[in-house]
Amino acid sequence: MGARPKIDERSRGFKELARRDPGFAETLKRYGVPESRRRPQGFETLLRAIVAQQVSVAAAKSIYARVEALAEPVSPEAVLRVRVEELRGAGLSRMKAEYAQDLARASLDGRLDFRRIARQDEAAAVAALTSVRGIGRWSAEIYLLFAEGRHDVIPVGDLALQVALQRMRGLRRRPTAKRLERVAEDWRPWRGLAAELLWHYYKHAPVL
């Protein structure tokens, strides 16, 4: 009889969350396991996070495709060769276009050392990422969650997560970031995977 296949960490985390929380158990039963949103480490994933700030998923995808066409293949050097006005023409605001170029400079001059960030704890990594103009806490946490696969990072300021928790638990009011942070203590060390399940629920569950 062969060795029993090892259950990967992500699957183990989802099973543990389902055991702890009936809302997660029902989400997995109805809608299945969320598709992995893993991204490569480094500049491109942070650039995507800047593009995605305060716009819909569909809009972010469309804008990024136009930015990618201007700076193909996407790299810090390529983005710096594109003028701010061209980036604005692709759909970025002037501020975001400037943020994209600041990110490119930081990636080239050593202010952002992605290898060092990968070795840092969450607080230090967030501090390093948010030291660059245009990278707020949400973008930093999204990067750590999807580019580095840190399964215990949750961006509590994310509106969709707050709305999903409200709907999943039938709350009268949308929870604040502080309340979501408190609730998420029960999900350690899988808070990032809990975020994936909440986004999954937000995407698929009907609005009542």
N, C-alpha and C positions, 0 to 999 in steps of 0.2 A: 504494500500500500504506500503510495507516494506521500511526500510531506504535504501537510495542509497549507494551502496558499496563505501568505501573510496579508492581513487586511491593512490597507494603507491608512495613513494617519487621518486623511480627510474623511474617509468612510467611517472610521472609528469615532471621529468627532461628531458626525451627523447622527450616528446611532446613540451616542451618549446624550446629545441634546434632545433627541426624540424621547429618550427615557425620562429626562428631567421635566420636559415641557410638553403638555398635550397639544399646544398650538403647533409646535414644530413637528410632532408626530403626525398630525393631521395634514400638514403641508407636504411632508414627504410621501404620505400615503396617496394624496390626491394628485400631486403635481410632479412627483419623482424628485430625484436628486438634482440640484442646480448644476447647470453646465459650468465647468471650470472657466474662470475669467483670468487665468494666469497670464501675465505679461512679462516680457523680458526686463531684466534690470537695466537701469541706465536712463539716458537722456530722453529717448523717444517716449517712454511710458509717462514720464513727468510732463512732457509736452502735451500728450493726450489729455492729461489731467487738467492742464491749464485751459485747453480748448473746451473741455467739458464743464467748466465752472459756470453755474447758473444758466445752463441751457439744457434742453431736452436731449435724451440719448440720440434720437434721430438727427437733430440739428448738429450735435457734436460730431457724429459720424460723417455727415455731409461736409461740414467745415473742414474737418481733418483731412478728408480726401482731397480737397482743393489745396490745402497747405502742403500735403504730401506731393501733389503734382508740381508745385513750385520748387520744392526742395528735395527732389528725389535723387538718390536715396536719402531719407531723412537722417541728418546728422547735425551736430552743432555748427560745423563749418558751412554746411549747405544752408541752414537757416540764417546765418549771418550774411550770406551772400544775397538774400532776398530783402528788398527794401520794405520798410514798415508799411508804406502805402500799398505795396503788392499784397502783403499779409492782410491788410484791411480789406482789400478787394476779394480776398478768399473768404471773408466773413468774420474775421476777428475784429474786435473793437481796437481802437488805438492802444488802449491800456494793455490788452492781451497781447497785441503784436509786440509791444515793448517788453512785456514779461517774457515772451518766447525768446527774444534776443538776449535778455538778461540771463535767462536760463542757459542759453548756448554759451555765453561768455563764462559763466560760473563753471560749466562743465569742462571748459578748455583751460581755465586758469588755475584749477585746483581747489576753488572754493567748495565745489561739490566733488567729493571723492566717494564714488559709489561703492568701491571695495571696502573702504573704512566704515561707511554707513551700514553695510551689511553685517559688520561685526559688532555694531553698537546696540545697546539696549534701546527699547522703544523711545524713552524720553530723550536720550541723546540723539537718536536718529531723527526724531521729529524736529528737534532744535536745529540740527544741521540743515535739514531740508527747508525749514521755514526761514532760515537766514537769507534765502534768496528771494528777491522781490517777486511777488506773484504766486509764491507757493505758501498757501495758508495751511492750517492744521488739517482741514478736510483733504486737500490734495496730498499732503504728506502721509496721512493715514491710508488713503487709497493706494498710494505707491507701496507702502509697507505690506499691505494686505495682498495686493495682486502681483506686484513685481517680486516681492521677497517671500511670499507665501507665509506670512506671519499670522498664524491662525487665531491669535488672541487680540488682534487689533480691531477696534470697532469705531468708526467715525460717527460719534453720537450726534453730531450736528447735521447729519444728512436728513433732509426732509422726508424722503421716501421711507427711510427706516422708522422715523417717528410715526408717520401715517400708517405704515404696515402694522406696527405694534398696537396702535389705537384700534385698527380694524380687527386684528387678530384676537384681541382681548375684550373688544366691545367697550372701550373706554369712552367716557363722555367727551373728554377733551384730548387733543393731541398732546402726547407727553413732550415735555421740554427735553433739551439735551441732558440736563442734570438728572431728570427722572429716568431717562433711558440709560444713563450711565449707572444709576443705582440698580435698576432692574438687571442690567447686564452682568452685575457681580455674580449672579446665580449661574451664569453661563461660562465662567472661567473654567479651564483655559481655552475655551472654544468660542470666544466672543466674535472673532472674525467670521467663523463659520455660521454663527447665529445671524450675523449681518447678511450673509449670503442667503440664508433661508428667509429672512424678512424681505429682502429684495425679490426673491423668488415668489413669495406670497403676494407682494405688492403687484408684481407683473401678471400673475395668473388668477388671483382670487377675484370673484365678481364683487363690484361695489353694491352694497345693499342700501 
